[in-house]
Amino acid sequence: MNNILLVHFKRFGDLVSTSQLVAGIKSQYPHTDISLVCFDEFSSVAKLIPGLKKVYTINRESLLTLTKGQLYSTGFAIDELRKKVLVLSKESWDKVINLSNDRASSHFCSWLSTSNPQIKVKGIRIDQHNLAVASDFWALTYNDILTRSTTNSPFNFRDIWSRMVGVEETEKNCLLTNQRNEDTVSRNFNKIREVQGKIVGIQVHCSVDDKGFSDEFSAEICDQLSVKSFVPILVIAPNDVERGRAKTIADTCLTRPIIVECDFTALSSVVKNIDALITPDTVTKHFADAWNTPCLEISLGSSPTFKQATLNPKSLLIIPTDRKLASVNISDVMNALNLLFNPNPNSYVESNACNIYSPVRLSSQTVYQSRSTKRNDKVELDRHASVVLLNKIANINDTNEKEIRTIALTDIYDNKRAKQWFADVEETVTAQTRDVLHAIRSLLQMKENPKKSSAFIESLDRLLSFTEQLNTATISAVIFRSKLESLPPTTFADNARSLEALLFEYKANLQSCLNLVQSWEVELNNSRKENRSQRQQSI
């Protein structure tokens, strides 16, 4: 890697997370030049990422105006984007990495690679048939599995980035700060800490209503923090809306909290110097991860749980079962905060309506371990088994199966529900295997007699119907569908061999899934027998 372009058309939080990836690339390939292209409205965050040679920007608003305005043809927007591609195509890129994997970024990467066939695109690109093509298995996982995983994603997107690019993220501090801000914040916070106690930041505002805190909830947290001898500070952006909300919260509190107003550069210093952060799914959480600041993230509404959750092992994640703020008791927050400041791997949080998780860093990925006394065993088993299955399908050397299996099977809350999960997966996998074998037979008959296509089409339809849901049992179907849809639109004769290979790969993946689930079931049964034996001996 000599000259890399990162294509990133997402928002502030995802851009902040790019800092750890850039640091990882620079750590492994110190002489590599890395540039980034993003929408100009988010470029203020991009400028905080150290290690970037240059930041290119695209005016998204002008593109939207040209696309949606009645005075212009869509062709004007395409031409505007083409001009930016022409500027970038003059650079000698060795690799273009698509970190967004949406339609716009995929076309963008394809246009760049067309200008220079020597460019390697990592991620998703659009080929000459207008099909989305993944550069490798992890790009496929990012595009076809993570995008569909809304509440129980097997992977965090940052882990997928690392595997797609082939580097390990670095844990060192990965954001720039203004030295003047840094000195001021550090000095003032240390004075407060010496006299009053640990400082806990609270993110007041969230741009998406169903993901954010209410003013009443924030005020309750402030009061409880003050009672417990913490120093609450309300973190806000420099605008009238957030100033108004912060004033309302402060006026309601029994002990008035400190209000800290900061732009992104100052926010970096603030988050770096507090003792902990309480926040919904916001850009501030990503700042906390970048600075290794403990974070209590409360995932609400449309927040993509686990896929974008905090990766910091010192942090905790609170997820109400119904995703509603009303279900989060202040006692849940304070109990979780106590666990955050007093970490104990054998401690759990009692909650009737919320699930508590801690990120656990393994050799090359993060998994989320339940820290709740009552957990949904089917959900936990499915997420952890999906991680191991994807690792096995990818043929990586270290699948972390032993560690992940221990996390999944430890402290099973409802044995009956766990048994049902095993039975459901085995039943679904068996049904798919039957249909795959039927599809292979039909395909072979169809090669000899094209008129026998109806049987093959029917079996293919049955297989594709399994992709309507995403879980451990159907991951193999989703992978099959993704690869099937990437086949070029040529004749049946040209694609017959590829179809046959995909069906045999699908069958092998199903067998891997079945072996995995059955081995876990045996492990669980053996551990229960061992526990019963130990109890009898103690009696």
TORDO-369714 format. One record per residue (C-alpha): residue number from 1; x, z, y. Coordinates in nm, 4 decimals, decimal comma. Layout:
BEGIN
n | u | w | v
NUM | X | Z | Y
...
END
This chain:
BEGIN
n | u | w | v
1 | 0,0000 | 0,0000 | 0,0000
2 | 0,1526 | -0,1108 | 0,3309
3 | -0,1288 | -0,1925 | 0,5708
4 | -0,4757 | -0,0525 | 0,5000
5 | -0,8058 | -0,0949 | 0,6838
6 | -1,0786 | 0,1632 | 0,6222
7 | -1,4278 | 0,0242 | 0,6863
8 | -1,6595 | 0,3107 | 0,7777
9 | -2,0064 | 0,2386 | 0,9164
10 | -2,1531 | 0,5887 | 0,8611
11 | -2,2136 | 0,8734 | 1,1044
12 | -2,0097 | 1,1619 | 1,2500
13 | -1,9941 | 1,3935 | 0,9473
14 | -1,8763 | 1,1297 | 0,7004
15 | -1,6136 | 1,0169 | 0,9525
16 | -1,4763 | 1,3710 | 0,9780
17 | -1,4490 | 1,3772 | 0,5977
18 | -1,2339 | 1,0641 | 0,6135
19 | -0,9553 | 1,2808 | 0,7581
20 | -0,8752 | 1,4376 | 0,4187
21 | -0,8602 | 1,0943 | 0,2554
22 | -0,6259 | 0,9611 | 0,5256
23 | -0,4044 | 1,2667 | 0,4827
24 | -0,4014 | 1,2104 | 0,1064
25 | -0,2975 | 0,8462 | 0,1438
26 | -0,0242 | 0,9357 | 0,3945
27 | 0,1005 | 1,2139 | 0,1675
28 | 0,1317 | 0,9817 | -0,1319
29 | 0,2385 | 0,6718 | 0,0643
30 | 0,4062 | 0,8049 | 0,3823
31 | 0,5125 | 0,4613 | 0,5106
32 | 0,1636 | 0,3102 | 0,4913
33 | -0,0122 | 0,2063 | 0,8123
34 | -0,3820 | 0,3019 | 0,8118
35 | -0,6385 | 0,1722 | 1,0607
36 | -1,0144 | 0,2278 | 1,0727
37 | -1,3149 | 0,0311 | 1,1948
38 | -1,6334 | 0,2192 | 1,2832
39 | -1,9293 | 0,1992 | 1,5200
40 | -1,8198 | 0,2823 | 1,8735
41 | -2,0803 | 0,5575 | 1,9183
42 | -1,8936 | 0,7604 | 1,6530
43 | -1,5396 | 0,6756 | 1,7636
44 | -1,4918 | 1,0110 | 1,9417
45 | -1,4617 | 1,1730 | 1,5979
46 | -1,2379 | 0,8984 | 1,4613
47 | -0,9870 | 0,9751 | 1,7370
48 | -0,9468 | 1,3288 | 1,5961
49 | -0,8124 | 1,1954 | 1,2638
50 | -0,4322 | 1,2124 | 1,2521
51 | -0,2432 | 0,9378 | 1,0735
52 | -0,4495 | 0,6430 | 1,1981
53 | -0,2482 | 0,3621 | 1,3530
54 | -0,5502 | 0,2147 | 1,5314
55 | -0,9270 | 0,2615 | 1,5577
56 | -1,1344 | -0,0560 | 1,5935
57 | -1,4952 | -0,0265 | 1,7056
58 | -1,8135 | -0,2312 | 1,6784
59 | -2,1025 | -0,1944 | 1,9209
60 | -2,3922 | -0,1152 | 1,6880
61 | -2,6478 | -0,1010 | 1,9671
62 | -2,5731 | -0,4553 | 2,0783
63 | -2,6087 | -0,5749 | 1,7194
64 | -2,9438 | -0,3968 | 1,6854
65 | -3,0613 | -0,5447 | 2,0151
66 | -2,9676 | -0,8941 | 1,9046
67 | -3,1243 | -0,8385 | 1,5628
68 | -3,4532 | -0,6824 | 1,6705
69 | -3,5054 | -0,8363 | 2,0136
70 | -3,7649 | -1,1138 | 2,0373
71 | -3,5479 | -1,3143 | 2,2800
72 | -3,2658 | -1,3668 | 2,0337
73 | -3,2152 | -1,5195 | 1,6922
74 | -3,0561 | -1,3016 | 1,4211
75 | -2,7773 | -1,5572 | 1,4287
76 | -2,6556 | -1,4071 | 1,7587
77 | -2,5987 | -1,0706 | 1,5889
78 | -2,4159 | -1,2367 | 1,3008
79 | -2,1991 | -1,4283 | 1,5469
80 | -2,1202 | -1,1069 | 1,7365
81 | -2,0097 | -0,9407 | 1,4137
82 | -1,8121 | -1,2523 | 1,3179
83 | -1,6124 | -1,2255 | 1,6412
84 | -1,5007 | -0,8753 | 1,5457
85 | -1,4062 | -0,9985 | 1,1993
86 | -1,1970 | -1,2744 | 1,3591
87 | -1,0033 | -1,0162 | 1,5588
88 | -0,9354 | -0,8067 | 1,2502
89 | -0,8569 | -1,1066 | 1,0310
90 | -0,5476 | -1,1771 | 1,2431
91 | -0,3891 | -0,8594 | 1,1027
92 | -0,2004 | -0,8724 | 0,7740
93 | -0,4078 | -0,6306 | 0,5675
94 | -0,2917 | -0,5528 | 0,2145
95 | -0,6028 | -0,3583 | 0,1288
96 | -0,9492 | -0,3164 | 0,2811
97 | -1,1369 | -0,0068 | 0,1621
98 | -1,5137 | 0,0035 | 0,1983
99 | -1,6086 | 0,3702 | 0,2454
100 | -1,9700 | 0,2955 | 0,3371
101 | -2,0774 | 0,0622 | 0,0559
102 | -2,3864 | -0,0494 | 0,2453
103 | -2,4917 | -0,4082 | 0,2990
104 | -2,3272 | -0,4470 | 0,6402
105 | -1,9905 | -0,3014 | 0,5376
106 | -1,9913 | -0,5019 | 0,2118
107 | -2,0452 | -0,8294 | 0,3992
108 | -1,7812 | -0,7250 | 0,6516
109 | -1,5224 | -0,6660 | 0,3776
110 | -1,6105 | -0,9950 | 0,2134
111 | -1,5638 | -1,1891 | 0,5359
112 | -1,2241 | -1,0282 | 0,5866
113 | -1,1108 | -1,1065 | 0,2324
114 | -1,2316 | -1,4661 | 0,2729
115 | -0,9970 | -1,5064 | 0,5694
116 | -0,7065 | -1,3980 | 0,3489
117 | -0,7435 | -1,4221 | -0,0323
118 | -0,4447 | -1,1866 | -0,0728
119 | -0,6482 | -0,8925 | 0,0610
120 | -0,7653 | -0,6490 | -0,2084
121 | -1,1068 | -0,4982 | -0,1399
122 | -1,1738 | -0,1501 | -0,2795
123 | -1,5416 | -0,0582 | -0,2958
124 | -1,8311 | -0,3010 | -0,2777
125 | -1,8081 | -0,6579 | -0,1496
126 | -2,0556 | -0,9477 | -0,1506
127 | -1,9481 | -1,2500 | -0,3544
128 | -2,0238 | -1,6201 | -0,3049
129 | -2,3535 | -1,5783 | -0,4925
130 | -2,4639 | -1,3030 | -0,2509
131 | -2,4252 | -1,0431 | -0,5259
132 | -2,2834 | -0,6933 | -0,4746
133 | -1,9618 | -0,6657 | -0,6745
134 | -1,7822 | -0,3352 | -0,7398
135 | -1,4023 | -0,3305 | -0,7382
136 | -1,3912 | -0,0705 | -1,0169
137 | -1,5964 | 0,1856 | -1,2068
138 | -1,5834 | 0,4433 | -0,9288
139 | -1,7045 | 0,1919 | -0,6692
140 | -1,9941 | 0,1195 | -0,9047
141 | -2,0611 | 0,4929 | -0,9383
142 | -2,0607 | 0,5329 | -0,5602
143 | -2,2929 | 0,2375 | -0,5073
144 | -2,5359 | 0,2689 | -0,7991
145 | -2,5379 | 0,6357 | -0,8978
146 | -2,4613 | 0,8419 | -0,5886
147 | -2,7027 | 0,6408 | -0,3729
148 | -2,9820 | 0,7315 | -0,6143
149 | -2,8789 | 1,0970 | -0,6571
150 | -3,0696 | 1,2787 | -0,3866
151 | -3,0949 | 1,6381 | -0,5118
152 | -2,8694 | 1,6698 | -0,8174
153 | -2,5741 | 1,4353 | -0,7671
154 | -2,3022 | 1,4654 | -1,0331
155 | -2,0255 | 1,3945 | -0,7798
156 | -1,9437 | 1,4611 | -0,4178
157 | -1,8757 | 1,1364 | -0,2315
158 | -1,5292 | 1,2538 | -0,1269
159 | -1,4220 | 1,2894 | -0,4902
160 | -1,5463 | 0,9358 | -0,5537
161 | -1,3475 | 0,8098 | -0,2536
162 | -1,0308 | 0,9666 | -0,3922
163 | -1,0781 | 0,8102 | -0,7343
164 | -1,1723 | 0,4741 | -0,5878
165 | -0,8609 | 0,4680 | -0,3697
166 | -0,6379 | 0,6317 | -0,6320
167 | -0,5074 | 0,9276 | -0,4311
168 | -0,5623 | 1,3025 | -0,4180
169 | -0,7018 | 1,4555 | -0,1011
170 | -0,4666 | 1,6948 | 0,0704
171 | -0,5732 | 2,0514 | 0,1490
172 | -0,3675 | 2,0761 | 0,4667
173 | -0,5372 | 2,0851 | 0,8078
174 | -0,6542 | 1,7321 | 0,8741
175 | -0,7882 | 1,7171 | 1,2317
176 | -0,6335 | 1,6998 | 1,5748
177 | -0,7071 | 1,9561 | 1,8456
178 | -0,6443 | 1,9756 | 2,2152
179 | -0,3639 | 2,2285 | 2,2601
180 | -0,5210 | 2,3714 | 2,5738
181 | -0,8526 | 2,4227 | 2,3932
182 | -0,6701 | 2,5631 | 2,0942
183 | -0,4812 | 2,8232 | 2,2972
184 | -0,7911 | 2,9315 | 2,4912
185 | -1,0199 | 2,9589 | 2,1877
186 | -0,7602 | 3,1348 | 1,9733
187 | -0,6782 | 3,3881 | 2,2469
188 | -1,0416 | 3,4690 | 2,3313
189 | -1,1587 | 3,4885 | 1,9704
190 | -0,8709 | 3,7184 | 1,8737
191 | -0,9656 | 3,9568 | 2,1547
192 | -1,3290 | 3,9593 | 2,0395
193 | -1,2274 | 4,0050 | 1,6760
194 | -1,0004 | 4,3022 | 1,7532
195 | -1,2746 | 4,4911 | 1,9361
196 | -1,6016 | 4,3858 | 1,7696
197 | -1,5337 | 4,2399 | 1,4234
198 | -1,5412 | 3,9111 | 1,2359
199 | -1,6841 | 3,6087 | 1,4162
200 | -1,9587 | 3,4061 | 1,2466
201 | -2,0664 | 3,0778 | 1,4009
202 | -2,4238 | 2,9480 | 1,3744
203 | -2,4973 | 2,5784 | 1,4196
204 | -2,8077 | 2,5745 | 1,6407
205 | -2,9172 | 2,2121 | 1,6326
206 | -2,9509 | 1,9405 | 1,3692
207 | -3,0322 | 1,5795 | 1,4562
208 | -3,2738 | 1,5536 | 1,1612
209 | -3,5645 | 1,7968 | 1,2021
210 | -3,6307 | 1,8749 | 0,8347
211 | -3,2644 | 1,9639 | 0,7781
212 | -3,2262 | 2,2113 | 1,0652
213 | -3,2913 | 2,5778 | 1,1489
214 | -3,5794 | 2,6999 | 1,3619
215 | -3,5013 | 2,9076 | 1,6715
216 | -3,6704 | 3,2084 | 1,5090
217 | -3,4537 | 3,1771 | 1,1979
218 | -3,1334 | 3,1544 | 1,4044
219 | -3,2366 | 3,4591 | 1,6073
220 | -3,3021 | 3,6604 | 1,2897
221 | -2,9584 | 3,5690 | 1,1557
222 | -2,7971 | 3,6773 | 1,4831
223 | -2,9715 | 4,0140 | 1,4724
224 | -2,8751 | 4,0788 | 1,1106
225 | -2,5148 | 3,9797 | 1,1790
226 | -2,5013 | 4,2232 | 1,4715
227 | -2,6426 | 4,5025 | 1,2531
228 | -2,3703 | 4,4354 | 0,9960
229 | -2,1005 | 4,4507 | 1,2688
230 | -2,0325 | 4,0767 | 1,2771
231 | -2,0074 | 3,8840 | 1,6029
232 | -2,2583 | 3,5947 | 1,6070
233 | -2,1827 | 3,2911 | 1,8209
234 | -2,4216 | 3,0026 | 1,8756
235 | -2,2380 | 2,6706 | 1,8537
236 | -2,3966 | 2,3968 | 2,0659
237 | -2,3178 | 2,0540 | 2,2062
238 | -2,2983 | 2,0006 | 2,5850
239 | -2,6528 | 1,8744 | 2,6439
240 | -2,9743 | 2,0165 | 2,7900
241 | -3,1684 | 2,0200 | 2,4621
242 | -2,9191 | 2,2425 | 2,2843
243 | -2,8627 | 2,4591 | 2,5918
244 | -3,2360 | 2,5221 | 2,6052
245 | -3,2560 | 2,6123 | 2,2383
246 | -2,9558 | 2,8452 | 2,2610
247 | -3,1101 | 3,0253 | 2,5603
248 | -3,4394 | 3,0697 | 2,3756
249 | -3,2585 | 3,2133 | 2,0723
250 | -3,0375 | 3,4427 | 2,2814
251 | -3,3365 | 3,5727 | 2,4823
252 | -3,5131 | 3,6623 | 2,1570
253 | -3,2230 | 3,8519 | 2,0012
254 | -3,1939 | 4,2305 | 2,0205
255 | -2,8200 | 4,1912 | 2,0840
256 | -2,7410 | 3,8815 | 2,2845
257 | -2,5093 | 3,6446 | 2,0925
258 | -2,2210 | 3,4535 | 2,2477
259 | -2,3008 | 3,0895 | 2,3254
260 | -2,0157 | 2,8422 | 2,2826
261 | -2,0688 | 2,4927 | 2,4210
262 | -1,8226 | 2,2297 | 2,3010
263 | -1,7660 | 1,8589 | 2,2507
264 | -1,6065 | 1,7377 | 1,9279
265 | -1,2508 | 1,8056 | 2,0416
266 | -1,3352 | 2,1640 | 2,1374
267 | -1,5537 | 2,2025 | 1,8266
268 | -1,2480 | 2,1407 | 1,6130
269 | -1,0740 | 2,4407 | 1,7736
270 | -1,3846 | 2,6603 | 1,7574
271 | -1,4485 | 2,5983 | 1,3869
272 | -1,0800 | 2,6442 | 1,3084
273 | -1,0737 | 2,9913 | 1,4694
274 | -1,3986 | 3,1522 | 1,3497
275 | -1,4169 | 3,3600 | 1,0314
276 | -1,7187 | 3,1813 | 0,8847
277 | -1,9866 | 2,9269 | 0,9700
278 | -2,3591 | 2,9296 | 0,8872
279 | -2,5018 | 2,5805 | 0,9160
280 | -2,7450 | 2,3269 | 0,7762
281 | -2,6132 | 1,9850 | 0,6675
282 | -2,4430 | 1,8854 | 0,9949
283 | -2,1179 | 1,7409 | 1,1224
284 | -2,0003 | 2,0976 | 1,1924
285 | -1,9927 | 2,1661 | 0,8173
286 | -1,7478 | 1,8781 | 0,7727
287 | -1,5291 | 2,0265 | 1,0485
288 | -1,5305 | 2,3555 | 0,8560
289 | -1,4175 | 2,1806 | 0,5389
290 | -1,1408 | 2,0009 | 0,7281
291 | -1,0095 | 2,3337 | 0,8600
292 | -1,0695 | 2,5265 | 0,5347
293 | -1,3054 | 2,7630 | 0,7206
294 | -1,5520 | 2,9424 | 0,4889
295 | -1,8973 | 2,7959 | 0,5314
296 | -2,2440 | 2,9081 | 0,4262
297 | -2,4318 | 2,5781 | 0,4056
298 | -2,8117 | 2,5905 | 0,3805
299 | -2,9277 | 2,2571 | 0,2381
300 | -3,2792 | 2,1709 | 0,3538
301 | -3,5252 | 1,8816 | 0,3572
302 | -3,3659 | 1,5413 | 0,3155
303 | -3,0100 | 1,6735 | 0,2849
304 | -2,8354 | 1,4939 | -0,0046
305 | -2,7530 | 1,8029 | -0,2107
306 | -2,4113 | 1,8133 | -0,3827
307 | -2,3376 | 1,4535 | -0,2794
308 | -2,2392 | 1,5716 | 0,0690
309 | -2,2129 | 1,9465 | 0,0162
310 | -1,9181 | 2,1587 | 0,1243
311 | -1,6120 | 2,1205 | -0,1004
312 | -1,4345 | 2,4337 | 0,0163
313 | -1,3973 | 2,6805 | -0,2760
314 | -1,4262 | 2,9628 | -0,0210
315 | -1,7731 | 2,8393 | 0,0842
316 | -2,1229 | 2,8822 | -0,0595
317 | -2,4281 | 2,6585 | -0,0748
318 | -2,7891 | 2,7827 | -0,0471
319 | -3,0652 | 2,5496 | -0,1681
320 | -3,4300 | 2,6600 | -0,1528
321 | -3,6214 | 2,5331 | -0,4551
322 | -3,8801 | 2,3561 | -0,2389
323 | -3,6183 | 2,2483 | 0,0200
324 | -3,8100 | 2,4296 | 0,2968
325 | -3,6616 | 2,6697 | 0,5503
326 | -3,9625 | 2,9004 | 0,5121
327 | -3,8475 | 2,9784 | 0,1576
328 | -3,5102 | 3,1119 | 0,2760
329 | -3,5201 | 3,4848 | 0,3358
330 | -3,2703 | 3,6382 | 0,5725
331 | -3,1748 | 3,8701 | 0,2861
332 | -3,0675 | 3,5587 | 0,0890
333 | -2,8389 | 3,4599 | 0,3741
334 | -2,6889 | 3,8059 | 0,4174
335 | -2,6366 | 3,8567 | 0,0428
336 | -2,4647 | 3,5190 | 0,0200
337 | -2,2542 | 3,6025 | 0,3262
338 | -2,1473 | 3,9270 | 0,1611
339 | -2,0370 | 3,7299 | -0,1463
340 | -1,8551 | 3,4830 | 0,0788
341 | -1,6516 | 3,7599 | 0,2456
342 | -1,6091 | 3,9544 | -0,0793
343 | -1,5583 | 3,6845 | -0,3438
344 | -1,6053 | 3,7917 | -0,7030
345 | -1,6412 | 3,5363 | -0,9838
346 | -1,8664 | 3,7778 | -1,1743
347 | -2,1053 | 3,8443 | -0,8842
348 | -2,4422 | 3,6749 | -0,8468
349 | -2,7085 | 3,6650 | -0,5771
350 | -3,0638 | 3,7759 | -0,6501
351 | -3,3182 | 3,5348 | -0,4998
352 | -3,6668 | 3,4282 | -0,6047
353 | -3,6858 | 3,1056 | -0,4048
354 | -3,3258 | 2,9878 | -0,3557
355 | -3,0335 | 2,8729 | -0,5661
356 | -2,6832 | 2,9762 | -0,4623
357 | -2,3755 | 2,7704 | -0,5555
358 | -2,0014 | 2,7966 | -0,5132
359 | -1,7732 | 2,4898 | -0,5202
360 | -1,5192 | 2,5073 | -0,8043
361 | -1,2142 | 2,2863 | -0,7686
362 | -1,0823 | 2,1442 | -1,0941
363 | -0,7871 | 1,9088 | -1,1395
364 | -0,9401 | 1,6046 | -0,9723
365 | -1,2936 | 1,6938 | -0,8701
366 | -1,5280 | 1,9650 | -0,7487
367 | -1,8243 | 2,0975 | -0,9445
368 | -2,0868 | 2,3422 | -0,8236
369 | -2,1379 | 2,6628 | -1,0180
370 | -2,4667 | 2,8503 | -0,9940
371 | -2,4294 | 3,1995 | -0,8479
372 | -2,7989 | 3,2818 | -0,8786
373 | -2,9380 | 3,5354 | -1,1243
374 | -3,2212 | 3,2925 | -1,2013
375 | -3,1214 | 2,9312 | -1,2418
376 | -3,2908 | 2,6106 | -1,3588
377 | -3,0993 | 2,5475 | -1,6796
378 | -3,2235 | 2,1889 | -1,7265
379 | -3,1012 | 2,0956 | -1,3788
380 | -2,7647 | 2,2679 | -1,4257
381 | -2,7008 | 2,1221 | -1,7714
382 | -2,7961 | 1,7730 | -1,6587
383 | -2,5678 | 1,7693 | -1,3544
384 | -2,2642 | 1,9066 | -1,5376
385 | -2,3133 | 1,6862 | -1,8446
386 | -2,3454 | 1,3806 | -1,6183
387 | -2,0069 | 1,4584 | -1,4629
388 | -1,8348 | 1,4753 | -1,8027
389 | -2,0132 | 1,1648 | -1,9310
390 | -1,9054 | 0,9586 | -1,6289
391 | -1,5484 | 1,0828 | -1,6735
392 | -1,5561 | 0,9773 | -2,0391
393 | -1,7022 | 0,6342 | -1,9617
394 | -1,4308 | 0,5861 | -1,6975
395 | -1,1665 | 0,6723 | -1,9612
396 | -0,9811 | 0,9110 | -1,7317
397 | -0,7153 | 1,1256 | -1,8955
398 | -0,8489 | 1,4637 | -1,7849
399 | -1,2286 | 1,4842 | -1,8080
400 | -1,2285 | 1,8615 | -1,7383
401 | -1,4853 | 1,8882 | -2,0169
402 | -1,3829 | 2,2325 | -2,1384
403 | -1,4013 | 2,3888 | -1,7911
404 | -1,7255 | 2,2127 | -1,6983
405 | -1,8883 | 2,2971 | -2,0329
406 | -1,8026 | 2,6646 | -1,9798
407 | -1,9614 | 2,6587 | -1,6338
408 | -2,2709 | 2,4797 | -1,7689
409 | -2,3271 | 2,7009 | -2,0721
410 | -2,2350 | 3,0384 | -1,9245
411 | -2,5271 | 3,2595 | -1,8247
412 | -2,8063 | 3,0396 | -1,9608
413 | -3,1176 | 3,1940 | -1,8050
414 | -3,3915 | 3,0322 | -2,0158
415 | -3,2891 | 2,9367 | -2,3711
416 | -3,6187 | 2,7618 | -2,4328
417 | -3,5728 | 2,5367 | -2,1310
418 | -3,2120 | 2,4655 | -2,2268
419 | -3,3178 | 2,3659 | -2,5808
420 | -3,5805 | 2,1345 | -2,4343
421 | -3,3163 | 1,9603 | -2,2230
422 | -3,1032 | 1,8904 | -2,5307
423 | -3,4084 | 1,7560 | -2,7169
424 | -3,5167 | 1,5364 | -2,4246
425 | -3,1722 | 1,3781 | -2,3821
426 | -3,1335 | 1,3108 | -2,7548
427 | -3,4808 | 1,1548 | -2,7713
428 | -3,4196 | 0,9271 | -2,4708
429 | -3,0753 | 0,8201 | -2,5944
430 | -3,2146 | 0,7431 | -2,9397
431 | -3,4911 | 0,5292 | -2,7884
432 | -3,2393 | 0,3350 | -2,5800
433 | -3,0103 | 0,2826 | -2,8794
434 | -3,2982 | 0,1346 | -3,0744
435 | -3,3779 | -0,1058 | -2,7892
436 | -3,0110 | -0,2005 | -2,7422
437 | -2,9794 | -0,2929 | -3,1095
438 | -3,3000 | -0,4966 | -3,0829
439 | -3,1638 | -0,6720 | -2,7735
440 | -2,8360 | -0,7575 | -2,9528
441 | -3,0231 | -0,9035 | -3,2517
442 | -3,2550 | -1,0996 | -3,0227
443 | -2,9600 | -1,2314 | -2,8225
444 | -2,7833 | -1,3560 | -3,1368
445 | -3,1047 | -1,5278 | -3,2538
446 | -3,1497 | -1,6769 | -2,9096
447 | -2,8022 | -1,8323 | -2,9264
448 | -2,9115 | -2,0224 | -3,2358
449 | -3,2617 | -2,1013 | -3,1113
450 | -3,3226 | -2,0791 | -2,7318
451 | -3,6983 | -2,0838 | -2,7972
452 | -3,6740 | -1,7257 | -2,9271
453 | -3,6043 | -1,5907 | -2,5771
454 | -3,9253 | -1,3866 | -2,5483
455 | -3,8051 | -1,1138 | -2,7856
456 | -3,4786 | -1,0758 | -2,5927
457 | -3,6563 | -1,0621 | -2,2559
458 | -3,8978 | -0,7976 | -2,3857
459 | -3,6167 | -0,5776 | -2,5159
460 | -3,4237 | -0,6245 | -2,1895
461 | -3,7309 | -0,5163 | -1,9914
462 | -3,7571 | -0,2010 | -2,2016
463 | -3,3914 | -0,1210 | -2,1403
464 | -3,4201 | -0,1714 | -1,7653
465 | -3,7257 | 0,0561 | -1,7538
466 | -3,4926 | 0,3480 | -1,8371
467 | -3,3255 | 0,3064 | -1,4955
468 | -3,6385 | 0,4293 | -1,3154
469 | -3,4980 | 0,7828 | -1,3438
470 | -3,1384 | 0,8985 | -1,3096
471 | -3,0121 | 1,1705 | -1,5408
472 | -2,7579 | 1,2242 | -1,8177
473 | -2,9674 | 1,0281 | -2,0669
474 | -3,0121 | 0,7232 | -1,8421
475 | -2,6714 | 0,6931 | -1,6716
476 | -2,5656 | 0,4363 | -1,9325
477 | -2,8735 | 0,2284 | -1,8490
478 | -2,7956 | 0,2389 | -1,4752
479 | -2,4368 | 0,1244 | -1,5383
480 | -2,5634 | -0,1557 | -1,7625
481 | -2,8124 | -0,2723 | -1,5007
482 | -2,5508 | -0,2721 | -1,2255
483 | -2,3124 | -0,4865 | -1,4286
484 | -2,5962 | -0,7122 | -1,5433
485 | -2,7022 | -0,7785 | -1,1843
486 | -2,3441 | -0,8719 | -1,0937
487 | -2,3295 | -1,1561 | -1,3457
488 | -2,3089 | -1,4940 | -1,1687
489 | -2,6314 | -1,7008 | -1,1659
490 | -2,5135 | -1,9651 | -1,4124
491 | -2,6609 | -2,0932 | -1,7368
492 | -2,7533 | -1,8701 | -2,0295
493 | -2,4800 | -2,0291 | -2,2406
494 | -2,2187 | -1,9311 | -1,9814
495 | -2,3418 | -1,5701 | -1,9612
496 | -2,4320 | -1,5117 | -2,3277
497 | -2,0903 | -1,3737 | -2,4186
498 | -2,0878 | -1,1452 | -2,1127
499 | -2,4389 | -1,0211 | -2,1970
500 | -2,3336 | -0,9443 | -2,5513
501 | -2,0271 | -0,7522 | -2,4296
502 | -2,2404 | -0,5515 | -2,1848
503 | -2,4894 | -0,4597 | -2,4573
504 | -2,2131 | -0,3381 | -2,6901
505 | -2,0614 | -0,1390 | -2,4016
506 | -2,4060 | 0,0099 | -2,3309
507 | -2,4359 | 0,1094 | -2,6990
508 | -2,0898 | 0,2737 | -2,6915
509 | -2,1797 | 0,4682 | -2,3750
510 | -2,5012 | 0,5901 | -2,5391
511 | -2,3022 | 0,7115 | -2,8373
512 | -2,0637 | 0,8972 | -2,6018
513 | -2,3645 | 1,0618 | -2,4386
514 | -2,5119 | 1,1645 | -2,7739
515 | -2,1796 | 1,3041 | -2,8986
516 | -2,1355 | 1,4994 | -2,5760
517 | -2,4821 | 1,6545 | -2,5789
518 | -2,4716 | 1,7415 | -2,9490
519 | -2,1304 | 1,9084 | -2,9151
520 | -2,2595 | 2,1159 | -2,6233
521 | -2,5659 | 2,2145 | -2,8232
522 | -2,3458 | 2,3329 | -3,1110
523 | -2,1265 | 2,5256 | -2,8663
524 | -2,4305 | 2,6965 | -2,7139
525 | -2,5720 | 2,7909 | -3,0553
526 | -2,2364 | 2,9293 | -3,1686
527 | -2,1972 | 3,1375 | -2,8536
528 | -2,5461 | 3,2846 | -2,8997
529 | -2,4640 | 3,3764 | -3,2620
530 | -2,1398 | 3,5382 | -3,1457
531 | -2,3227 | 3,7374 | -2,8781
532 | -2,5799 | 3,8603 | -3,1311
533 | -2,3022 | 3,9617 | -3,3696
534 | -2,1230 | 4,1559 | -3,0965
535 | -2,4441 | 4,3372 | -3,0003
536 | -2,5090 | 4,4352 | -3,3636
537 | -2,1542 | 4,5665 | -3,4021
538 | -2,1914 | 4,7772 | -3,0876
539 | -2,5093 | 4,9312 | -3,2290
END
